[in-house]
Amino acid sequence: MRSTSNPAFRNLPTQQGGYATFDRSGGGMMGGGAAYAGAQTSHVDPSQASQEVGRPITIDDIVQKTAISAGLALVAGALTMLSGLAVLAIPAFLVGLVVSLIVIVKQKPSAPLTLTYSGAMGVALGGISTMFPGLAFQAVIGTAGVFFGMLVVYKTGAVKVTPRFTKWIMGAMIGVVVLMLANLVGSFFVPGGLGLRDGGTMAIIFSLVVIGVAAFSLLMDFDAADNAVRAGVPEKYSWYIAFGLMTTLVWLYIEILRLLSYFQGD
């Protein structure tokens, strides 16, 4: 399986010698690069790996689990917005962050943890969206549009997910995160920091770049999921893949919402 920026996909088992074992690729930044750090892969002994055998995963399994996770996030976000509970954004985001770290560290599929992450991030995004009236629906449509657009790009082979492509996207993610951190640190000393988040021309360009990086990272997510199906990994890993896709979608939604807020400010 190719290397991917998303740790939820970096540790999917591959079918070898009659049982599933874990891929031995290195760690890296995940799809939601601004929010989470990548995790190093661990190794599983044969006795543990032999317990991974189960019904092979299918595309339908992945679609179903991802749809359930995304649907839960949408419902949680909508309820939070309708209630006007913006105060829940930060605690919900922290819950989502903690749960995501648990999933990454455990490197095991878990329906409860995936759904908890989706629900928590839905509340967090709903709380954030209350600060930008009228933009949430546009951001959801934009996120869905990018997701299905990149799925078409992947399925048609318009852009091939090669090792070189993966390295370029991972490098771009690292660069984006470094710039975000530099802007944050700079804002402590100079109003607006480096000007990457102040709503100006540079901020708009930077957001477009980040959205582009997040969108292309979806191609690596699709490729990793596709490889998991081809390898015949156990069906339960569909929850692991759904979690990985959700982290990228959360990142994408936040950046699209931010970009829209710049134009609303005008």
RARA-V626703 format. One record per helix or strand of 3 or more residues. SS is the DSSP state (A for helix, B for strand). FROM is the first residue (numbers start at 0). TO is the last residue. If there is no record, write none. Layout:
ss=SS from=FROM to=TO
ss=SS from=FROM to=TO
//
This chain:
ss=A from=6 to=9
ss=B from=12 to=15
ss=B from=18 to=21
ss=A from=45 to=51
ss=A from=58 to=82
ss=A from=87 to=105
ss=A from=110 to=128
ss=A from=135 to=155
ss=A from=162 to=186
ss=A from=200 to=230
ss=A from=234 to=264
//
